[in-house]
Amino acid sequence: MKIVDKWLLLKSKLQKSWYSLITVMASSSQLQVWQNHLANRDCYWHAYDPMTGRSACFGSEAEMRIWIETHYYTK
């Protein structure tokens, strides 16, 4: 592999790493919400707020939405 090829490969990897770092830093302060599925196909919802360290778990999407609205939109 030529020096130029190695440089281009390194440059590409550095650009990808930089983009990933910026993406993580930009989104790390946002409320994170995700859904998990149990073995019986039931699902439950999680939320985590990295700014406050608060987290919550709910049995339905409606309960999750109520929690988000009461904690983030009623101020």
N, C-alpha and C positions, 0 to 999 in steps of 0.2 A: 504494500500500500504506500503510495507516494505521500510526501509531507503535505501537499496541497489537499489531498483527499482526507488525510487525518484531521487537518485544520477545519475543513468543511464539516466533517462529522462532529468534531468537538463544538464548533460554532452552533450547529443544529441542536445538539443536546443542551447546550447552555441556554439557547433561546427557549426551548421547551421547558426547561427547569425554571427559568425566570418567569415565564407565563404562568406556570403552575403555582409558583410562590405568590405572585400578584393576585391570582384568582383566590387562593386560600386566604390571604390577608384581607382582601376586599369582602369576602363573604363570611369571615369568621365572627363578625359582630351581628349578623342577622339571625333571627329566630329560625331554628331548624326544626322541621316537622317531618316525621316519617311514619310509615305504616308497617307493622309486622303481622305475619300470618302464623297461626297456631297449626298444629298437626291436623286438627279437625276442620281446618279451613276458616275458622273464625279469625277475625282480625282485631287488632287494637292499635291505637295511635299513641305516639310519643311526641313530646315537644321539649326542646332545650333552648334556653336563652343564654348564650355565652356572655352577654353583658352583665347579667345579674347572677348567673349560676343556677337559676331556677329550672326545674324540669318537672314534667307532668306526664301521666299516662292515662288514657281514656279508652273506654270500650266502644265508642262510636265517633264518627266524624262530626256529628252535631255537637257532642259534648266538647270536642276539641275546639270547634269554632267558637262556642260560647266562652270557653276559657281564654282564647286569643282575644276575642272582642272585649271581654271584661278587663283583661290585663293590659291591653295595648291601644284600645280605641276609645276608652271612656274617660280619658284624662282631660 
